[in-house]
Amino acid sequence: MLIADNFAVEAFQETSKENLSRFPGLPIHRRCLVELGIHLGELWHLTHLNNWLKTHGRSRFLLTAPPLRLPGSFGSPMTSVATV
């Protein structure tokens, strides 16, 4: 999984519907989602986790992030939990 605390993991470069459907302007999306099956997470609030890890001299944690069960949809919010 690749997560970021900003609005988008990468910037949009193409705007035509034909090009976006094949992901040419989104190389990270194409490589991760389509080719490798790696999930992308955006708008994560990572400051508290980062501060805790630094304070306690830790660098590893277990992340669980089950999506909402919404059959037929995509881009679901997650209930993420970091176990340290």
Secondary structure as UniProt FT lines:
FT   STRAND          2..3
FT   HELIX           17..21
FT   TURN            24..25
FT   HELIX           27..29
FT   HELIX           30..36
FT   STRAND          40..41
FT   HELIX           47..55
FT   TURN            56..57
FT   STRAND          62..64
FT   TURN            71..72
FT   STRAND          81..83
//
